[in-house]
Amino acid sequence: QVQLVESGGGLVQPGGSLRLSCAASGSIFRIPTMGWYRQAPGKQRELVASIASGGSTNYADSVKGRFTISRDNAKNTVYLQMNVLKPEDTAVYYCNADVQPTIFPRRDNYWGPGTQVTVSS
């Protein structure tokens, strides 16, 4: 089994910054893809950013130029640096990981419990 634990959420003023972290632990051979999703009240969960083990990234249009996703493969950890935060960024942010538990080509998907990010003056 694999567990994902997020940290770094909180309350910040518009224009401020936060850095989220997500550490994966358990039965892990490789994590091909890690990412961050968010869900605001009354809205669908949406992809914020993702990163492959080789470093390629994808971002939602709404966060391009403001957010940066990165990962430390040795620590099985993914980060999300969020700058120039806006009220519309307010949401619960969830870590997601596609995990290959063994050398065989099986992949399992996991979610973290989420961390609240609130952007308000």
C-alpha positions as CSV (number, residue, x, y, z in Angstrom):
1,Q,0.0,0.0,0.0
2,V,1.0,3.6,-0.6
3,Q,0.2,6.7,1.5
4,L,0.4,10.3,0.4
5,V,0.7,13.1,2.9
6,E,0.3,16.7,1.9
7,S,1.6,19.7,3.9
8,G,2.0,23.5,3.4
9,G,-1.5,24.7,3.0
10,G,-2.9,27.6,4.9
11,L,-4.3,31.1,4.8
12,V,-2.5,33.7,2.6
13,Q,-3.3,37.2,1.3
14,P,-3.8,37.8,-2.4
15,G,-0.4,38.1,-4.1
16,G,1.2,35.9,-1.6
17,S,2.9,32.6,-1.9
18,L,2.7,29.1,-0.5
19,R,4.7,25.9,-1.1
20,L,2.9,22.6,-0.9
21,S,4.7,19.3,-0.4
22,C,3.5,15.7,-0.8
23,A,5.5,12.7,0.4
24,A,4.7,9.2,-0.8
25,S,5.6,6.2,1.3
26,G,4.9,2.4,1.2
27,S,5.4,-0.2,-1.5
28,I,7.0,1.9,-4.3
29,F,9.2,0.8,-7.2
30,R,8.6,3.9,-9.3
31,I,6.2,6.8,-9.5
32,P,5.8,7.6,-13.2
33,T,3.5,10.6,-12.6
34,M,2.7,12.8,-9.7
35,G,0.4,15.8,-9.7
36,W,-1.7,18.3,-7.8
37,Y,-5.5,18.7,-8.2
38,R,-7.8,21.1,-6.5
39,Q,-11.5,21.3,-5.7
40,A,-13.4,24.4,-4.7
41,P,-16.9,24.2,-3.1
42,G,-19.5,23.4,-5.7
43,K,-16.9,22.8,-8.4
44,Q,-15.4,19.7,-10.0
45,R,-12.0,18.6,-9.0
46,E,-9.5,19.8,-11.6
47,L,-5.9,19.2,-12.5
48,V,-3.5,22.0,-11.4
49,A,-0.2,20.5,-12.5
50,S,1.5,17.2,-13.1
51,I,5.1,16.0,-13.5
52,A,6.5,12.9,-14.9
53,S,9.6,11.1,-13.5
54,G,11.7,12.5,-16.3
55,G,10.7,16.0,-15.5
56,S,8.1,16.9,-18.1
57,T,5.3,19.0,-16.7
58,N,1.7,20.1,-17.5
59,Y,-0.1,23.1,-16.0
60,A,-3.7,24.3,-16.0
61,D,-4.0,27.5,-18.0
62,S,-5.2,29.3,-15.0
63,V,-1.9,28.8,-13.1
64,K,0.7,29.0,-15.9
65,G,3.4,31.5,-15.0
66,R,2.4,31.5,-11.3
67,F,2.8,27.9,-10.1
68,T,5.7,25.6,-10.5
69,I,5.7,21.9,-9.9
70,S,8.8,19.9,-9.1
71,R,9.7,16.6,-7.6
72,D,12.5,14.8,-5.7
73,N,12.5,11.2,-7.0
74,A,14.9,10.1,-4.3
75,K,12.4,11.2,-1.6
76,N,9.2,10.3,-3.6
77,T,8.1,13.8,-3.0
78,V,6.4,16.4,-5.2
79,Y,6.2,20.1,-4.6
80,L,3.9,22.9,-5.8
81,Q,5.3,26.4,-5.5
82,M,2.4,28.8,-5.7
83,N,3.1,32.5,-6.3
84,V,0.9,35.5,-7.0
85,L,-2.0,33.7,-5.4
86,K,-5.5,34.8,-6.2
87,P,-8.9,34.4,-4.3
88,E,-9.9,32.0,-7.1
89,D,-7.1,29.7,-6.1
90,T,-8.9,28.9,-2.9
91,A,-9.6,25.2,-2.7
92,V,-8.6,21.9,-1.2
93,Y,-5.5,20.8,-2.9
94,Y,-5.0,17.0,-3.4
95,C,-1.8,15.2,-4.2
96,N,-2.1,12.4,-6.7
97,A,0.3,9.7,-7.7
98,D,0.5,6.9,-10.2
99,V,2.6,4.2,-8.5
100,Q,4.4,1.2,-10.0
101,P,4.8,-1.0,-6.9
102,T,7.1,-3.6,-8.4
103,I,9.3,-4.1,-11.5
104,F,6.2,-5.5,-13.3
105,P,4.1,-3.0,-15.3
106,R,1.3,-2.6,-12.9
107,R,0.3,0.9,-11.8
108,D,-2.0,2.0,-8.9
109,N,-3.4,5.4,-8.4
110,Y,-3.5,7.1,-5.0
111,W,-4.8,10.3,-3.5
112,G,-3.7,12.3,-0.5
113,P,-6.3,13.5,2.1
114,G,-6.0,17.1,0.9
115,T,-4.8,20.4,2.3
116,Q,-6.8,23.6,2.4
117,V,-5.5,26.7,0.7
118,T,-7.4,29.9,1.4
119,V,-6.5,33.2,-0.4
120,S,-8.3,36.1,1.2
121,S,-7.6,39.6,2.5
